[in-house]
Amino acid sequence: MPTRNQLVLQENRPRVLNGAGGAELRTVSGIVWITETGAAEDVFLCAGESRRIRRTGLVVVEAVRGEARVELCHPG
């Protein structure tokens, strides 16, 4: 069974996601910036958009222009 964690992100307060490889990150509200170790480019997600975290390395997420809420769903 998948596990879901909801996070509240603040602008200028990056958060490191440990063990996020294979999880899906879905933006519930706001805009989120995501960077993954070894990825060619960073990603921005708006509310309703999602992205599968492909790498097992360092993942950093941060809200852009105010607060954002994301849901991290790990496959079961």
C-alpha positions in Angstrom: 0.0 0.0 0.0 1.4 3.4 -0.9 2.3 5.9 1.8 1.5 9.6 1.4 3.1 12.5 3.3 1.9 16.1 2.9 4.5 18.9 3.4 4.0 22.6 3.7 6.9 24.5 2.0 7.9 28.1 2.6 9.7 30.4 0.2 13.4 30.7 0.8 13.4 27.6 3.1 14.5 24.7 1.0 13.8 21.2 2.2 15.8 18.1 1.5 13.9 14.9 0.8 15.8 11.8 1.9 14.8 8.4 0.3 12.5 10.0 -2.2 13.7 7.9 -5.2 10.7 6.4 -7.0 8.2 8.5 -5.2 5.7 10.8 -6.9 5.8 14.5 -5.8 2.4 16.2 -6.4 1.9 19.9 -6.0 -1.4 20.5 -4.1 -1.1 24.3 -4.0 1.4 27.0 -5.0 4.5 26.7 -7.1 7.4 24.4 -6.3 11.0 24.3 -7.5 12.7 20.8 -7.5 16.3 19.9 -8.1 17.7 16.4 -8.1 21.4 15.4 -7.9 22.6 14.4 -11.4 19.5 15.8 -13.2 20.3 18.0 -16.3 17.8 20.7 -15.2 15.6 21.9 -12.4 11.8 21.6 -12.5 9.0 23.9 -11.5 5.6 22.5 -10.8 2.3 24.4 -10.4 -0.7 23.2 -8.4 -2.1 20.0 -9.8 1.2 19.0 -11.5 3.3 16.1 -10.4 6.7 14.5 -11.1 8.2 11.1 -10.4 11.5 11.4 -8.5 13.9 9.3 -10.7 17.1 9.4 -8.7 18.0 8.1 -5.3 20.4 11.0 -4.6 19.8 14.4 -3.0 16.4 16.0 -3.8 15.7 19.6 -2.8 12.3 21.3 -2.9 11.3 24.9 -2.2 8.2 27.0 -2.5 8.3 29.8 -5.1 6.4 33.1 -4.4 4.8 32.2 -1.1 3.7 29.0 0.6 3.2 25.7 -1.3 1.8 22.3 -0.3 3.0 19.1 -1.8 2.2 15.4 -1.4 4.9 12.8 -1.6 3.5 9.4 -2.4 5.9 6.4 -2.0 4.9 3.3 -3.9 3.9 0.3 -1.7 
